[in-house]
Amino acid sequence: MFGLRGQELLIVLLIVLLIFGAKKLPDLARSLGSSAKEFRKGIEEKSKDDDADAQDSDSADDSSDDSSDVPDSADAHNSDSSDVPDS
């Protein structure tokens, strides 16, 4: 975990205990846990939304295979050139 060995982790925990005090540590741990839970929940919701969007776009791509609605690029070019007078 972060490249910390046993002694280094113990020193960090003692420093945190000295800074925040024994009374604040449970509240700190509780708030950290709830923050991590909300973060994971948000990540899961985003991935579900992305999956749903991907499925929606896949079904939209399948239904837009009708090429009669879209003019050919050559047809579009020819119709544009007929509108422009020759100079």
N, C-alpha and C positions, 0 to 999 in steps of 0.2 A: 504494500500500500504506500505509495509516494516515495518508496525507497528508504523508509525509516525502519531502523532496527529497534529492538526492545528497549534499550536504554534511552535512545533519542525520543521515542514515543512517550516514555515515562516522564522525561524532562518536560516535554511539551505539555503534557497533561497537568503536571505540577504548576507550571507557569500559568496555564488557564485557570487552575484552581485558585492561585494567588490573585490573579487579576479580577476574576468575577466573584469569588467567594463561594462557599459551600451552599449557601441558600439560593443563589441564582442558577447554579448548574442544572438542576432538574427543569427549571423553566426554559433555560437555554436549549437543553436537549429536546424538550417537547416542541419548542418552536422550530428547531432545526428539522425534526422529524416531520412535522406537518408541512413545512416548506418543501421538503423532498417529496412528500406524498403528492402535493399539489403540482409540482413540477412534472412528476411522472404521469399524473392524470392529464395534464395539458399536452404532453408529448404523445400519449396514446390517442387523445382526441384528434390531434393534428394528423397523425398517421391514418386514422380512420377517415377523416375528411379527404385526405389526399387520395386514399384508395377509392373512395366514392367518386371523386372528381375524375380519376383516371378511368373508372368504369363508365361514367357518363360520357366522357370524350371518346372512348372506344365505340360506344353504341352510336354516337353522333357521326363518327367517321364511317361506320358501316352503312348508315342510312344515306350518306351524301355521295354514294357511288354513282348516282344518276348524272351522267355527263351532258345530258341535253340541256340542263339549266345553265351551264357554263359555256360561253362562246369560245371557240378555238382561238388561240393567240394569233394565228394567221388571219382569221376572219376579223378579229378586233383591229388588227393593223390595217387591213384593207379598208375597213369602214372609216377609220380615222383619217386615212390619207385622202379619201374622196371628199371629206368636209373641208380640207385645206385647199384654197385656190393656188394654182400654179403661178409662180412669179417669174 
